[in-house]
């Protein structure tokens, strides 16, 4: 699908959509609590549809002795794959997980090694993961610079085991706020995790034989999404008079940091932003960097894991900035952007979405910085997290043509 932005948004009030990250976690807790999850997240995102369908497949198998091997189609959702891989080894004696080519090529090595070391057999063939055997508790060890989703996946599974378990994370824990979201969801479901997080080591202790007891699960239980709401907040900073409501100020979502970044981005001098804890904010940060004073440099650092997102998000963000008429370049784990001030930029080329939902939103909000239409190729990728994005965009005064 091709979308052409002929007029950026001018202003208005928009309600933040429910947090995809929070919904993933509560979905799992709700399913394991025996609550009805069918249809609750139906219209929120493609990723949440994937998680719902996979959970229902696992739950049905756990209730029928001869149900056969469940096939879990994770589509393009890294959260679904990494959360449910350990859980499938608790709820079923075997399972097959599949998804898009990009997803199935994303890293899983460290998580697979831990599962193999605790009773599981994992085979990969034709882009699918076959896991069999029952997960055993004990001590799990992971480095802190890999996906926090590995830790979250284990945290969901380990309370259901007979044995007590411990997860030891060496080095600084990247994306710690996402792990905190997981422990918060578990707490709501009456699951106890003892967490001791330090600068050089983090330890999570999980008692076995626990029972999930989430009281309720509906849209009203899911807080607003700071990751996607951040685009509207940045749009406001770039000149559109937009108010985004429904964002919890004391949320454990790390992406609430966007408010602090908006408050500081226009200060003179070099702006250095470490995104180790907030990698999903990089597209928004890049737009702020473009709008800084002419010649002022922004360095987005500690972005190694960006290369393993839905796209290689270092390259896709740099390409998008440059096609919007900005000035960006990449290093191995950094993005450098030179501001061009108030000058409106002429888009230099159509924007390839790289099948990345955040690039679609970045390009759409980036139209505020441009003099001329912004063309986005593959704009349907936005459905991964925000199916109603363009409808909301138009409600705020934007004009959008879709082909």
C-alpha positions in Angstrom: 0.0 0.0 0.0 1.2 3.5 -0.8 0.2 6.5 1.2 0.8 10.2 0.3 0.7 12.8 3.0 -0.4 16.0 1.3 -1.0 17.9 4.5 0.4 17.2 7.9 -1.8 17.4 11.0 -2.6 20.9 12.4 -3.9 20.2 15.9 -6.6 18.7 18.1 -6.9 16.2 20.9 -6.2 12.5 20.5 -6.6 9.7 23.0 -3.6 7.4 23.3 -4.2 3.9 22.1 -3.9 1.0 24.7 -0.3 0.0 25.2 0.8 -2.9 23.0 3.5 -3.8 25.5 1.2 -3.8 28.5 -1.5 -5.7 26.5 0.9 -8.5 25.5 1.7 -9.0 29.1 -1.8 -8.8 30.5 -3.1 -11.1 27.7 -0.7 -13.8 28.9 -1.6 -13.3 32.5 -5.3 -13.4 31.7 -5.0 -16.5 29.6 -3.1 -18.3 32.4 -5.7 -17.1 34.9 -8.4 -18.8 32.9 -10.1 -15.5 31.8 -11.8 -15.0 28.4 -9.3 -13.4 26.1 -11.1 -13.9 22.8 -11.7 -10.7 20.9 -10.5 -8.3 23.7 -7.5 -7.1 21.6 -9.0 -7.8 18.2 -8.7 -4.3 16.8 -5.6 -3.1 18.6 -2.8 -4.5 16.4 -1.6 -7.4 14.3 0.9 -8.3 17.0 -1.8 -8.7 19.7 -3.9 -10.8 17.3 -0.9 -13.1 17.0 -0.4 -13.4 20.7 -4.1 -14.1 21.3 -4.3 -16.8 18.7 -1.1 -18.5 19.9 -2.3 -18.4 23.6 -5.7 -19.9 22.6 -3.9 -22.7 20.7 -1.7 -23.5 23.7 -4.5 -23.4 26.2 -6.6 -25.7 24.1 -3.8 -28.2 23.9 -3.2 -28.1 27.6 -6.9 -29.1 28.2 -6.9 -32.0 25.7 -4.6 -34.9 26.0 -4.7 -35.9 22.4 -4.9 -32.5 20.8 -1.7 -32.9 18.8 1.1 -30.4 18.3 0.0 -26.8 18.4 1.2 -24.6 15.7 1.8 -21.0 16.9 1.9 -18.4 14.1 3.7 -15.4 15.6 3.4 -13.5 12.3 5.8 -10.6 12.7 5.7 -10.2 16.5 9.0 -10.6 18.4 7.2 -10.3 21.7 4.9 -13.2 20.8 7.7 -15.5 19.8 10.0 -14.7 22.7 7.3 -14.7 25.3 5.6 -17.9 24.2 8.6 -20.0 23.4 9.4 -20.8 27.1 5.7 -20.9 27.9 5.0 -23.5 25.2 7.5 -25.8 27.0 5.3 -25.6 30.1 1.8 -25.9 28.6 2.5 -28.5 26.0 4.9 -31.4 25.5 5.7 -30.1 22.0 4.9 -27.1 19.9 5.8 -25.6 16.5 6.4 -21.8 16.3 6.5 -20.0 12.9 6.3 -16.5 11.6 7.6 -14.1 9.0 11.0 -14.7 7.5 12.4 -11.5 9.2 11.1 -12.6 12.6 12.4 -16.1 12.4 15.8 -14.8 11.5 15.9 -12.5 14.5 18.3 -13.6 17.3 17.1 -16.3 19.8 20.4 -18.0 20.5 20.8 -17.2 24.2 17.2 -18.1 25.1 17.4 -21.3 23.1 20.6 -22.3 25.0 18.9 -21.8 28.4 15.9 -23.8 27.3 18.0 -26.6 26.1 19.9 -26.6 29.3 16.6 -27.1 31.3 15.0 -30.0 29.6 13.9 -28.8 26.1 14.8 -30.0 22.7 14.8 -27.3 20.0 15.0 -28.0 16.3 14.9 -25.4 13.4 13.8 -26.4 10.0 12.3 -24.4 7.0 11.9 -21.3 9.1 10.1 -23.0 11.9 11.0 -23.8 15.5 10.0 -27.1 17.0 10.3 -27.4 20.7 9.6 -30.5 22.8 10.2 -31.7 26.3 9.1 -30.1 29.5 10.9 -27.1 30.9 12.6 -27.6 34.2 13.4 -25.0 36.8 16.7 -24.0 38.3 19.3 -21.4 37.5 19.1 -19.5 34.2 21.9 -17.2 33.0 21.7 -14.5 30.4 23.8 -11.5 29.4 22.2 -8.1 29.9 22.8 -6.8 26.4 20.4 -9.2 24.6 16.7 -8.8 24.3 14.8 -8.1 27.5 12.1 -10.3 26.0 14.1 -13.4 26.8 13.8 -12.5 30.5 10.1 -11.7 30.2 9.4 -15.0 28.5 11.1 -16.9 31.3 9.4 -14.8 34.0 6.0 -15.9 32.5 6.8 -19.6 32.4 8.9 -20.3 35.5 6.2 -19.6 38.2 4.2 -22.6 36.8 7.0 -25.1 37.3 7.3 -27.3 40.4 10.9 -26.2 41.1 12.0 -22.8 42.2 14.1 -20.8 39.7 16.5 -18.0 39.4 17.4 -15.8 36.5 20.9 -14.2 36.7 21.5 -11.4 34.2 25.2 -10.3 33.9 26.1 -6.8 33.0 23.8 -3.8 32.7 20.2 -4.9 31.9 19.2 -3.2 28.6 15.6 -2.1 28.2 15.0 -2.6 31.9 11.6 -0.8 31.8 10.2 -3.6 29.7 11.2 -6.2 32.3 9.6 -3.9 35.0 6.4 -4.0 32.9 6.5 -7.7 33.0 7.0 -7.9 36.8 4.2 -5.4 37.2 1.8 -7.5 35.2 2.8 -10.6 37.1 2.2 -8.8 40.4 -1.3 -7.9 39.2 -1.8 -11.6 38.6 -0.7 -12.5 42.1 2.6 -13.9 40.9 5.6 -13.1 43.1 9.0 -12.3 41.6 11.8 -11.2 43.8 13.9 -8.8 41.7 17.3 -7.3 42.6 18.6 -5.2 39.8 22.1 -3.6 40.0 24.5 -1.9 37.6 26.5 -5.1 36.9 24.1 -7.9 37.8 20.4 -8.4 38.0 18.8 -11.4 39.8 15.2 -12.6 39.6 14.0 -15.3 42.0 10.8 -17.1 41.2 9.1 -19.6 43.4 7.5 -22.6 41.7 3.9 -23.9 42.0 2.4 -20.4 41.8 -1.1 -19.8 40.3 -2.1 -16.9 38.0 -5.0 -15.0 39.4 -5.6 -11.9 37.4 -8.9 -10.3 38.5 -10.1 -9.0 35.1 -9.0 -8.3 31.6 -10.5 -5.7 29.2 -9.5 -2.6 27.4 -10.1 -0.6 30.5 -7.4 -2.5 32.2 -4.7 -1.6 29.6 -3.0 1.8 30.1 -2.2 4.2 27.3 0.8 3.6 25.0 3.7 5.9 25.5 5.6 4.4 22.5 3.0 5.3 20.0 1.7 8.4 21.9 5.3 9.8 21.6 4.7 10.5 17.9 1.8 12.8 18.8 3.8 14.5 21.5 6.7 15.1 19.0 4.2 16.4 16.5 3.1 18.9 19.0 6.7 19.9 19.7 7.2 20.3 15.9 4.4 22.8 15.6 1.1 21.0 15.4 -1.1 21.9 18.4 -1.8 18.3 19.5 -2.8 17.2 22.9 -2.4 13.4 23.6 -4.5 12.3 26.6 -4.7 9.0 28.4 -1.0 8.6 29.1 -0.2 7.5 32.7 2.4 9.9 34.1 3.8 7.4 36.6 3.8 4.5 34.2 6.7 2.0 34.3 6.8 2.3 30.5 10.3 3.6 29.7 9.1 5.5 26.7 7.6 8.1 28.9 11.1 9.6 28.7 9.9 11.3 25.5 8.6 14.2 27.6 12.1 14.8 29.1 13.6 14.6 25.6 11.2 17.1 24.2 12.0 19.5 27.1 15.7 19.3 26.4 16.2 18.7 22.6 16.4 22.4 21.7 19.1 23.3 24.1 22.3 24.6 22.3 25.3 22.4 21.7 25.8 18.7 20.9 22.9 16.5 22.0 23.8 13.0 23.0 20.9 10.5 23.6 21.6 7.0 25.0 18.8 4.8 23.8 19.9 1.6 25.6 16.8 1.7 27.7 14.4 3.3 25.2 15.2 1.9 21.7 11.7 2.3 20.4 11.9 6.1 20.7 14.6 6.4 18.1 12.4 7.4 15.2 10.8 10.2 17.3 14.2 11.3 18.6 15.5 11.5 15.0 12.6 13.9 14.1 13.5 16.1 17.0 17.2 16.0 15.9 16.2 17.2 12.4 14.4 20.2 13.9 17.3 21.4 16.0 19.2 24.6 15.0 21.1 24.6 11.7 24.4 22.7 12.1 23.8 21.3 15.6 24.7 17.7 16.0 22.7 14.9 17.6 24.3 11.6 18.5 21.9 8.7 19.2 24.1 6.2 21.0 24.0 2.6 22.4 21.8 1.5 19.5 23.3 -1.9 18.7 20.0 -3.8 19.2 18.2 -1.4 16.7 19.7 -3.5 13.9 17.5 -6.5 15.1 14.1 -4.8 15.1 11.4 -5.1 12.5 13.9 -3.5 10.2 17.6 -2.7 10.7 16.3 0.4 12.4 19.7 2.2 12.3 19.7 2.1 8.5 16.0 2.6 8.1 15.9 5.7 10.3 19.0 7.2 8.6 17.5 6.6 5.2 14.1 8.1 6.3 15.8 11.2 7.7 17.8 11.7 4.4 14.8 11.1 2.2 12.8 13.7 4.2 15.5 16.2 3.3 17.6 15.9 6.5 21.2 15.0 7.1 22.0 11.7 8.9 24.6 9.0 8.8 25.1 5.7 10.6 27.9 4.1 12.5 27.8 0.5 13.8 25.6 1.4 16.8 24.9 5.1 16.5 23.0 7.6 14.4 24.4 11.1 13.8 22.0 13.8 12.6 22.8 17.4 11.8 19.9 19.8 12.5 18.6 22.2 9.8 16.6 24.5 11.9 13.3 26.0 10.9 13.9 25.6 7.2 11.3 23.4 5.5 12.8 20.5 3.7 11.9 19.2 0.3 11.4 15.4 0.4 14.1 13.9 -1.8 12.5 10.5 -2.4 9.6 8.3 -1.5 10.0 6.7 2.0 10.3 2.9 2.1 8.7 1.7 5.2 11.1 -1.3 5.4 7.9 -3.1 6.6 8.5 -1.3 9.9 5.5 0.3 11.6 7.6 2.9 13.4 9.1 4.1 10.1 5.6 4.7 8.7 4.7 6.8 11.7 8.1 8.6 11.6 7.6 9.6 8.0 4.0 10.7 8.6 5.0 13.0 11.5 8.1 14.0 9.5 5.7 15.7 7.0 5.5 18.6 9.5 9.2 19.3 8.6 8.7 19.2 4.9 7.6 21.5 2.0 5.8 19.1 -0.3 4.0 15.8 -0.2 5.6 12.8 1.6 5.1 9.5 -0.1 5.3 6.3 2.0 5.7 2.9 0.3 4.5 -0.1 2.3 2.4 2.0 4.7 0.3 -1.0 5.7 3.1 -1.9 8.1 1.6 0.5 10.6 -1.1 -2.1 11.3 1.5 -4.1 13.3 0.9 -1.7 16.3 -1.5 1.0 15.4 -4.2 0.1 12.8 -6.1 3.3 13.2 -3.0 5.6 12.9 -4.0 7.2 9.6 -7.6 7.7 10.7 -6.3 9.5 13.8 -3.9 11.4 11.6 -6.8 12.7 9.5 -8.9 13.6 12.6 -6.1 15.9 13.6 -6.2 17.9 10.3 -3.9 15.8 8.2 -4.7 14.9 4.6 -3.9 11.4 3.4 -4.2 9.8 0.0 -4.0 6.0 -0.2 -3.4 3.9 -3.3 
